Amino acid sequence: MTSQPHPDSYYAATRNRAPDYPALQGDIETDVCVVGGGFTGIATALTLAERGYSVVVLEQNRIGWGASGRNGGQVIGGFSGEALMAQRLGPEVADLIWDIGWRGNAIIAERVQKYAIDCDFKYGYMDVALKPRHLRAFEAYHEELQRRGFGADVRMVAKHEMRSVLGSDAYIGGLINRRSGHLHPLNLCLGEAAAAASLGVKLFEGCEVLAIEHGPRPAAKTAGGRVRANAVVLAGNAYQRLETRRLSGQVFPAGSFIIATEPLSEEQAQEINPLDMAFCDPNYVLDYFRLSADRRLLFGGRCNYSGRVPSSIRASIEPRMHKVFPQLRTTRIDYEWGGSIGIVVNRVPLIGRLRDNVYYSLGYSGHGVNMTHAAGEILADAIGGTLERLDLFERVGHWRIPFGQALGGQLVALGMLYYRLRDWL
Ligand SMILES: Cc1cc2nc3c(=O)[nH]c(=O)nc-3n(C[C@H](O)[C@H](O)[C@H](O)COP(=O)(O)OP(=O)(O)OC[C@H]3O[C@@H](n4cnc5c(N)ncnc54)[C@H](O)[C@@H]3O)c2cc1C
């Protein structure tokens, strides 16, 4: 496969300067080899480097080329499948699961500060309700957040107060959380990669890993060479094609797409998003939006679960944006792009081991900016011999849809039709 540049997007157009990392030539040895240069791969590499390991990262395209460089930039605590995991594993690990859900936010904040990463990071996030049942769920969550000490960082907003936090009549209330927020994801990923490189991590771009050679010291093989290590980490998420015998039929690519308007005036920005927060509705097929640092509205949504790109991203997303913000009907759209998220049937991220020395972390079901960072720490712990948190994910149990990816994709599309119907009810 030929290496691809970052796809055209607002993020690619505003990315910070970053080095071109070389392609792998020849054979090298390291403690840990990471396959995939998105948040999962880079967060794992950086955590390991901070702990003194030698690490190599192999990325088939550019660092941040995948979902990590294209997403909505919403840093939202918790993770998909968290409630199911807590229910299956029982109350004795409920606190541990909760902590995992919020650990990623803390890691991101620490790294942005420690490595001075310029990525427009801001606190402020709101879940917005379309239906009374959404509000009831937010109220229950708000109570839990209060029990867990979030205090004044979280608050419910009633319908009559909505205009003070959002210039839209589309929602009937919501829950503000000031421990979640938003940022420029590609610049975070590039900044973390630079931090990792400064600690000695060797990053390679344009080198697809073609196979994993298993053994006491497994190796990742590319067209140009081989990296032999004590441990290998698979971090390709929805773009992952390796080890299909074990991993296919468990993570399915789904398309999510974003448009970015021209920069809004200060008055418009103040009117539509006075507190400069990120917003998300709770539908399975959801809308999410926020302002960029230069005041563009970045509005995203899920269009399909087939993994196919719609013929016009703008035509799919713009009507949804106008429904929420009719006042932006004449606003120009400057960018449109999309990417693949990795969906897992029960939504619990797939974190575990193929063997004692080959690890994977995939499938955040569209909620991965924070969770990839927690996953990086969980994998680094496991490689160092502390398996407590990895073990939870291995214990939870995942469905594997038989007959390969093709049929699996169709089944997920059907499953998503079911969820779309539930959204309508
Ligand atoms: C449009 C969109 C919007 C989203 N919005 C949000 C959001 O607002 N908030 C949120 O929490 N989550 C969001 N997500 C999800 C989030 O972006 C992902 O969960 C997260 O980025 C996954 O990171 P990752 O590193 O696991 O995978 P990726 O970022 O996809 O990286 C995987 C990398 O592995 C590489 N790779 C794969 N196979 C190989 C191989 N054989 N050899 C070498 N390299 C390989 C790929 O090239 C890719 O760069 C969104 C996703 C999309 C697509």
PDBQT file of the ligand as one rigid body, heavy atoms in Angstrom, charges set to zero:
ROOT
HETATM    1  C1  LIG A 501     -14.806  11.810  12.290  1.00  0.00    +0.000 C 
HETATM    2  C2  LIG A 501     -14.527  11.256  13.669  1.00  0.00    +0.000 A 
HETATM    3  C3  LIG A 501     -14.930  11.985  14.780  1.00  0.00    +0.000 A 
HETATM    4  C4  LIG A 501     -14.657  11.514  16.067  1.00  0.00    +0.000 A 
HETATM    5  N1  LIG A 501     -14.928  12.328  17.123  1.00  0.00    +0.000 NA
HETATM    6  C5  LIG A 501     -14.535  11.954  18.365  1.00  0.00    +0.000 A 
HETATM    7  C6  LIG A 501     -14.649  12.864  19.439  1.00  0.00    +0.000 A 
HETATM    8  O1  LIG A 501     -15.031  14.037  19.267  1.00  0.00    +0.000 OA
HETATM    9  N2  LIG A 501     -14.316  12.424  20.686  1.00  0.00    +0.000 N 
HETATM   10  C7  LIG A 501     -13.864  11.157  20.896  1.00  0.00    +0.000 A 
HETATM   11  O2  LIG A 501     -13.602  10.791  22.044  1.00  0.00    +0.000 OA
HETATM   12  N3  LIG A 501     -13.659  10.284  19.866  1.00  0.00    +0.000 NA
HETATM   13  C8  LIG A 501     -13.960  10.665  18.617  1.00  0.00    +0.000 A 
HETATM   14  N4  LIG A 501     -13.713   9.838  17.566  1.00  0.00    +0.000 N 
HETATM   15  C9  LIG A 501     -13.040   8.560  17.824  1.00  0.00    +0.000 C 
HETATM   16  C10 LIG A 501     -11.528   8.729  18.058  1.00  0.00    +0.000 C 
HETATM   17  O3  LIG A 501     -11.003   9.600  17.085  1.00  0.00    +0.000 OA
HETATM   18  C11 LIG A 501     -10.845   7.368  17.990  1.00  0.00    +0.000 C 
HETATM   19  O4  LIG A 501     -11.431   6.496  18.933  1.00  0.00    +0.000 OA
HETATM   20  C12 LIG A 501      -9.357   7.435  18.287  1.00  0.00    +0.000 C 
HETATM   21  O5  LIG A 501      -8.727   8.469  17.559  1.00  0.00    +0.000 OA
HETATM   22  C13 LIG A 501      -8.692   6.106  17.965  1.00  0.00    +0.000 C 
HETATM   23  O6  LIG A 501      -7.306   6.260  18.028  1.00  0.00    +0.000 OA
HETATM   24  P1  LIG A 501      -6.367   5.067  17.566  1.00  0.00    +0.000 P 
HETATM   25  O7  LIG A 501      -4.976   5.522  17.723  1.00  0.00    +0.000 OA
HETATM   26  O8  LIG A 501      -6.765   3.821  18.248  1.00  0.00    +0.000 OA
HETATM   27  O9  LIG A 501      -6.721   4.846  16.022  1.00  0.00    +0.000 OA
HETATM   28  P2  LIG A 501      -6.355   5.753  14.762  1.00  0.00    +0.000 P 
HETATM   29  O10 LIG A 501      -6.214   7.169  15.124  1.00  0.00    +0.000 OA
HETATM   30  O11 LIG A 501      -7.312   5.409  13.688  1.00  0.00    +0.000 OA
HETATM   31  O12 LIG A 501      -4.903   5.287  14.384  1.00  0.00    +0.000 OA
HETATM   32  C14 LIG A 501      -4.609   4.012  13.900  1.00  0.00    +0.000 C 
HETATM   33  C15 LIG A 501      -3.340   4.146  13.066  1.00  0.00    +0.000 C 
HETATM   34  O13 LIG A 501      -2.834   2.849  12.808  1.00  0.00    +0.000 OA
HETATM   35  C16 LIG A 501      -2.262   2.851  11.522  1.00  0.00    +0.000 C 
HETATM   36  N5  LIG A 501      -2.170   1.464  11.072  1.00  0.00    +0.000 N 
HETATM   37  C17 LIG A 501      -3.179   0.572  10.927  1.00  0.00    +0.000 A 
HETATM   38  N6  LIG A 501      -2.698  -0.603  10.479  1.00  0.00    +0.000 NA
HETATM   39  C18 LIG A 501      -1.355  -0.443  10.352  1.00  0.00    +0.000 A 
HETATM   40  C19 LIG A 501      -0.287  -1.311   9.911  1.00  0.00    +0.000 A 
HETATM   41  N7  LIG A 501      -0.522  -2.576   9.521  1.00  0.00    +0.000 N 
HETATM   42  N8  LIG A 501       0.971  -0.830   9.905  1.00  0.00    +0.000 NA
HETATM   43  C20 LIG A 501       1.239   0.447  10.318  1.00  0.00    +0.000 A 
HETATM   44  N9  LIG A 501       0.268   1.302  10.698  1.00  0.00    +0.000 NA
HETATM   45  C21 LIG A 501      -0.997   0.861  10.732  1.00  0.00    +0.000 A 
HETATM   46  C22 LIG A 501      -3.229   3.720  10.718  1.00  0.00    +0.000 C 
HETATM   47  O14 LIG A 501      -2.628   4.229   9.542  1.00  0.00    +0.000 OA
HETATM   48  C23 LIG A 501      -3.612   4.801  11.719  1.00  0.00    +0.000 C 
HETATM   49  O15 LIG A 501      -2.814   5.960  11.593  1.00  0.00    +0.000 OA
HETATM   50  C24 LIG A 501     -13.999  10.258  16.253  1.00  0.00    +0.000 A 
HETATM   51  C25 LIG A 501     -13.614   9.521  15.141  1.00  0.00    +0.000 A 
HETATM   52  C26 LIG A 501     -13.857  10.009  13.857  1.00  0.00    +0.000 A 
HETATM   53  C27 LIG A 501     -13.414   9.209  12.669  1.00  0.00    +0.000 C 
ENDROOT
TORSDOF 0
